[in-house]
Amino acid sequence: MRLPGASKLIFTFIMALLTASMLFPLLWMVSASFKYEVDVFNYPLQWIPPKWNAIANYSKVWSSQYSFPLYYWNTLKVSVTVTVLQLLIASMGAFAFAKLRFKFKDGLFALFIATMMIPDQVTIVPKFMLLTWLNLIDSHAGLVLIVVFSVYGIFLLRQYMMSLPDSLVEAAKIDGAGYSRIYLQIVLPISQPVLATLAILRFIWTWDDYQNPLIFLRSKELFTIQLGMSQFASQSGTFYSLLMAAAVCAIVPLLLLFIVGQRFIIDGMTSGAVKG
């Protein structure tokens, strides 16, 4: 239903205010990263720095004085590894639940989905005990292991694969294709939009993860960028201009990834909404 002119104008104004309120911290962070320390908390707030110090702030963040480049590399390595492995594991699980026939499939899937109700905090102690038993505490391999399996990822891919016609699988089986070939050559190529959606979401979630690295990593040389930010804050003391410069560097990859992949996210989220 089309809104009347006045109502539409009010609605647009309210949405603009909400958008501005959400962008305010981000814009302040960018502005503070360009300033000298003495100008960060000037009142009234100065969005445009009276004196620019951006080059010095960002150069110092990336200098050898701090371990920020190492934290960046650690985060990139863990995020990419988790994303690739989760796409592989989740797509195989989703294919099995969507297109294979076996006993108790629906019951197993319902039980599997029910685990989404368990908060992550409840499983921290069992995860810690498991990694200790495997001797993977304080390692990137252990950090990858505990986050690489995703109930949500399997659910998202399964809903999409359920919307694919069963005739494609049956025709391939008639032509002599096995399930592995059907999975690799038919289902995966068709599922590229939802695979891209899961890849983007998983990368962002892993990049932003603070809880798991905090608990399972101890060595500073293994820290991810989220732990590195806290270390940077303790090293830089009250120099908020440097801290904001580090924060801007930390979110730039996520912003670029979301801008490039937002079309895939929308398509992937809505693709399985009709059937399944």
N, C-alpha and C positions, 0 to 999 in steps of 0.2 A: 504494500500500500504506500502510495506516495505521500510524504509528509507535507503539510502546508508550508508556505514560505517562511513564516515566522518561527514555527516549530523546528524546521530544518536548520535555520540560522542559529537558534539557541543550542540545538544538539551539536552542531559543528563547533560552536564556541566552547561548550563544555568539554568536548573531546580534545580540542586544542589546549585547554588548560591542563587536562590530565596528561597529555603528551609532554607539555612543557615541564610539568612537575616531575615526570620520569626522566627527562633529559637534563634537568638541572644539575644533579650530581655529576653526570658525565661531562657536561660543559665546564663545570667548576674545576673538575680534575684536570682537564686539558689546559684551562686557563692558568691554573696554579703551576703546572709543569713548565710554563714559559716564563715564570716570574723569578725575581730574586726572593730569597727567603723572607726578607723584611716586608715584602709587599703581598705575601700570600693572604694574610688575614686583615688587610686594610678594610676599614669601614668608613663610608659605604663601600660595598663590593665593587671592585673594578674588574669588569670582564676582560677588557683589553689591558695588558700589562703596561704600566707607566714606563718601565724599562725592561727590555727583553733580555732574557738570560737562557733561552731555550737551548742553544748549542752547548753551553757549558753544562747545563743540567743533564742533558741526554748523553753527552760525552762522558761525564763522570759516572753515570749509571753503568755504561758499557765498558768502563775502564777496568784495568787489572786490580783496582782497589777492592772491587766487589766481585762476587762469583756469579753475577747475573747471567752472563753468557752460558755458563755451565748449567744453571737452572733451566734456562731456555732450551738447551739441547736435551736435557733429561726429560723435560715435559714433552717435547716434540717426539722423542723416541718412544716414550711410553704411550702417548696418545695414538700415534700411527700404528704401533704394534697391536694395541687393544682393538682399534677400529678394524684392522684387516682380519684379525683372528675372530672377532665377534661376527663380522659379516659372514665368514665361512661357516662357523658353528651354527649361528642363528638361521642361516638360509637352509642348511641341511636339516635342522630340526623342523623348520617351518614346512619344508617340502614333504617330510614324512607325515606330519600331522594333517597336511592339506590334501595330498594326492595318494598316499599309500593306504592300503587297507590292512588292518591287523586288529586283533582282539583288544577290547577295552580301550580303543583309541580315544573315544570321547571322554570316558572317565579319567583316563590318564591326563588328557589335556586340561580338563576341569581342575584336577588336583594340581597340575603344574601351574595353572593360572592362579590358583588359590594362594600360592606362595608369595604372590605380589602383595598380599596383605601383611606380610611380616616386615616390620621396619628394619632397615639396614643396621640400626644400632643394636638390635637383638642378636645379630649374627656376628658381631665383632669378636666376641670371645671365642666362639668355635673357629672362626677364620684364623685368629691368632694361634690357637692351639694346632690347627692344621698346618699352617706355615712353619711353626716351630718344629713339628714332627718331620716335615719335609726338608728342614734346614734351609728355608727360603726367606726367613725373616731378614730384614735389612737388605733387600735385593729388588731390582726392577722386575726380575722374573716372578717373584712372589706377588708383587703389586699387580702385575698383569694378570696373573692366575686368578686372583680373587674378584676381578671385575670383568673378565672376558666373557663370562656366561651371563646372558641377559634374558630374563623371562619376557620383558617388554619387547625386546628385539624379535624373539620368536613369534610372539603374538602379532606384532605389526606385520611381519613378512607372511605369516600364515593367513591373515585376513586378506592380504593382497592375492596370494596364490589361490585362495579359495574362489576368487572371482575369475580365475582363468578357466576356460572351457575344459571339461574333462575329455572332450573329443580330441584335443591336442595330444594328451597322454595316450589315449587309446589308439590313435592313428600311428603314433610313434612305436607303440608296442607291437602293432600289427606288422610294421616294417622291420621288426626285429631289434629295435633299440631297447637296451636295458635301462634300469632306473638311473644308473649313474650317467648315462648318455642323455637321457631325458632331462635330468637335473642340470647338466652342464651346458647342453646345446639348445635346449628349448626354454626351460623355466627361467634360468638365470638371465639370459638376454632380454626376455620379456619383462622381467622384474627390475630392470635398471632404475626406474624412478623411485621405487620404494627402497631399493638398496642404497641409492644416493641419499635418501632421506635419513635412513638409519646411520649411514656413515657420518653425515654431518652432525646429527644429534649426539652420537657416541663420542665423536672427537671433541665436541664442545663440553660434554659432561666430564670426560676424562681430563681435559685441559683445566677445567675449573675445580676438579676434585681436591678438597683439602683434608677431609677426614681420613681417608685411607693412607695417603702418604704420611700424615702426622702420626698415625699409629704404627705403621709397618716399616717405616724408614727411620734409621737412626744416624747414619753417616751423612755429613753435610755434602759430601761429593755426590751423593745420590739424590739429594733433594730436588723436588719439582719446583715449578715457578711459584706455586702458592705458598709452600714452605719458605722458598727463597725470599718472597716478599716480606714475610715476618722477620726473617733474618736481616734483610736489608733495613727494615724499620729499626731494629735494635742497633744496627751498626751506624745508621745515619742519625740516630737520636731524634731530635725535633725538627730536622730539616725536611719539612713537608714538600718542598718543591722537588726534591730528589725522589721522594716516595711517590709523588704523583706522576713524575716522569716514568718511573718504573712501572706504575700501574697502567699508564697509557700504552707502553710497550707490550704489556701482558695481554691487553684486550684487542690490540690491532689485528692479530691473526684471526680472532673469533669474529670480529666485525666484517673483515674481508670475506671469510668463509660464509657467513650468513648472507651477505649481500649477493655473492655469486650463486649460492645454492638455495635461496629462499623459494624460487620457483619449484625446485624439486621437493622441498619440504611441504609446500601446499599440495602439490600433486600427489605425493606419497601418502599424506594424511587422509586425503579424501578418496583415493583410488579404490580402497576396499570397503567403502561405506555402503555400497548397494547390496552386495551379496556377501554372505559369510557371517 
